[in-house]
């Protein structure tokens, strides 16, 4: 399979396509590298379509994504990519152990996402979880996370409130 061709061949890209590409990518390191090249490409549509497959593959085989974490974190700073690229990058980060050297970059990006009203809600939700996960290592960020959730509460969507409520409950439960 040529991942690039499959990602771009149809006018509509389906869930079945996402799973088919992800499964193929998970079958070898070389195939996963090919998927990552598409995800990191400067081609808007190609990167957008690769994003869901990267997320699904990372969930299925997290070890495959590990060598690419630095590149995934770098995607968070881009503003020239489809929101799906950012959304799936943060989704991957909420599922894995992030290398310590990248913690600061990830926290900065996630706090920026949740503070910015125009950030799509899924990116905010995944950012909240990623920050909560990092707060287990850096308890000092819990107060800031709590404050932002509370400050944004009245202006946010039900999805944000649901995720925020769960995180506030977990923070209260775990001290």
C-alpha positions as CSV (number, residue, x, y, z in Angstrom):
1,X,0.0,0.0,0.0
2,X,1.2,3.5,-0.8
3,X,-0.2,5.4,2.2
4,X,0.1,8.8,0.5
5,X,-2.0,7.6,-2.5
6,X,-4.6,6.0,-0.3
7,X,-4.9,9.2,1.8
8,X,-5.5,11.4,-1.2
9,X,-7.3,9.1,-3.6
10,X,-10.9,9.6,-2.7
11,X,-12.8,12.9,-2.5
12,X,-14.2,11.8,0.9
13,X,-12.0,10.1,3.5
14,X,-13.9,7.7,5.7
15,X,-13.5,6.1,9.1
16,X,-12.8,2.8,7.3
17,X,-10.0,4.5,5.4
18,X,-8.5,5.8,8.7
19,X,-8.5,2.3,10.2
20,X,-7.2,0.6,7.1
21,X,-4.2,3.0,6.8
22,X,-3.6,2.8,10.6
23,X,-3.6,-1.0,10.6
24,X,-1.2,-1.0,7.7
25,X,1.1,1.5,9.3
26,X,1.2,-0.6,12.5
27,X,2.3,-3.6,10.6
28,X,6.0,-2.4,10.4
29,X,8.2,0.5,11.5
30,X,8.8,1.4,7.9
31,X,5.1,1.7,7.2
32,X,4.6,3.8,10.3
33,X,7.4,6.1,9.2
34,X,5.6,6.5,5.9
35,X,2.4,7.5,7.7
36,X,4.4,10.0,9.9
37,X,5.9,11.5,6.7
38,X,2.4,12.2,5.5
39,X,1.3,13.5,8.9
40,X,4.3,15.9,9.0
41,X,4.0,17.0,5.4
42,X,3.4,20.6,4.5
43,X,0.5,19.5,2.3
44,X,-2.6,20.6,4.1
45,X,-5.0,17.9,2.9
46,X,-2.4,15.1,3.2
47,X,-1.5,15.9,6.8
48,X,-5.2,16.4,7.7
49,X,-6.1,12.9,6.4
50,X,-3.1,11.2,8.0
51,X,-3.9,12.7,11.4
52,X,-6.7,10.3,12.4
53,X,-4.7,7.3,11.3
54,X,-1.7,8.5,13.4
55,X,-3.9,8.8,16.5
56,X,-5.5,5.4,16.0
57,X,-2.1,3.8,15.4
58,X,-0.7,5.4,18.5
59,X,-3.5,4.0,20.5
60,X,-3.1,0.5,19.1
61,X,0.7,0.5,19.2
62,X,2.1,3.3,21.4
63,X,5.7,2.0,21.0
64,X,5.5,2.8,17.3
65,X,4.8,6.5,18.0
66,X,7.5,6.9,20.6
67,X,10.4,7.7,18.2
68,X,8.2,10.5,16.7
69,X,7.0,12.3,19.8
70,X,9.3,15.3,19.3
71,X,7.9,15.8,15.9
72,X,4.3,15.4,17.2
73,X,5.0,18.0,19.9
74,X,6.4,20.4,17.2
75,X,3.1,20.2,15.4
76,X,1.4,21.9,18.3
77,X,3.2,25.2,17.5
78,X,2.0,25.2,13.9
79,X,-0.8,27.5,12.7
80,X,-0.6,26.5,9.0
81,X,-2.2,23.1,9.5
82,X,-5.7,21.7,9.7
83,X,-7.2,21.6,13.2
84,X,-7.2,17.8,12.8
85,X,-3.4,17.8,12.9
86,X,-3.4,19.6,16.2
87,X,-6.3,17.7,17.6
88,X,-4.8,14.3,16.9
89,X,-1.4,15.4,18.1
90,X,-2.8,16.3,21.5
91,X,-4.9,13.2,21.5
92,X,-1.7,11.1,21.0
93,X,0.0,13.0,23.9
94,X,-2.8,12.3,26.3
95,X,-2.3,8.6,25.7
96,X,1.4,8.2,26.1
97,X,4.3,8.9,28.4
98,X,5.8,12.2,27.2
99,X,9.6,12.4,27.4
100,X,10.6,14.8,30.2
101,X,12.5,17.0,27.8
102,X,9.2,17.9,26.1
103,X,7.1,18.5,29.2
104,X,7.5,22.3,29.2
105,X,6.7,22.6,25.5
106,X,3.6,20.4,25.9
107,X,2.4,22.3,29.0
108,X,2.8,25.7,27.3
109,X,0.9,24.6,24.2
110,X,-1.9,22.9,26.1
111,X,-2.4,25.9,28.5
112,X,-2.5,28.2,25.4
113,X,-5.1,26.0,23.7
114,X,-7.4,26.0,26.7
115,X,-7.1,29.7,27.4
116,X,-7.8,30.7,23.8
117,X,-11.6,31.0,23.1
118,X,-11.2,30.2,19.4
119,X,-9.5,26.8,20.0
120,X,-11.8,23.9,18.8
121,X,-13.3,22.1,21.8
122,X,-11.8,18.7,21.1
123,X,-8.3,20.3,21.2
124,X,-9.2,21.9,24.5
125,X,-10.6,18.6,25.9
126,X,-7.4,16.6,25.0
127,X,-5.3,19.5,26.3
128,X,-7.1,19.3,29.7
129,X,-6.4,15.6,30.0
130,X,-2.8,16.0,28.9
131,X,-2.3,18.7,31.5
132,X,-3.9,16.7,34.2
133,X,-1.6,13.8,33.3
134,X,1.4,16.0,33.6
135,X,0.1,17.5,36.9
136,X,0.8,14.1,38.4
137,X,4.5,14.9,37.8
138,X,4.2,18.6,38.3
139,X,1.6,19.2,41.1
140,X,2.3,22.9,40.9
141,X,0.3,23.2,37.7
142,X,-2.9,21.8,39.3
143,X,-3.9,25.2,40.7
144,X,-3.5,26.9,37.4
145,X,-5.4,24.2,35.6
146,X,-8.2,24.4,38.1
147,X,-8.3,28.2,37.8
148,X,-8.5,28.1,34.1
149,X,-11.3,25.5,34.1
150,X,-13.3,27.6,36.5
151,X,-12.6,30.9,34.7
152,X,-13.6,29.4,31.3
153,X,-16.7,27.5,32.6
154,X,-19.5,30.0,31.7
155,X,-18.1,30.5,28.2
156,X,-17.4,26.9,27.2
157,X,-19.2,24.1,25.5
158,X,-20.8,21.1,27.2
159,X,-17.8,18.9,26.1
160,X,-15.3,21.2,27.8
161,X,-17.5,21.3,30.9
162,X,-17.8,17.5,31.0
163,X,-14.0,17.0,30.7
164,X,-13.3,19.8,33.1
165,X,-15.7,18.4,35.7
166,X,-14.0,15.0,35.5
167,X,-10.6,16.5,35.9
168,X,-11.7,18.7,38.8
169,X,-13.2,15.6,40.5
170,X,-10.0,13.6,39.9
171,X,-7.9,16.5,41.3
172,X,-10.1,16.7,44.4
173,X,-10.0,12.9,44.9
174,X,-6.2,12.6,44.4
175,X,-5.4,15.7,46.5
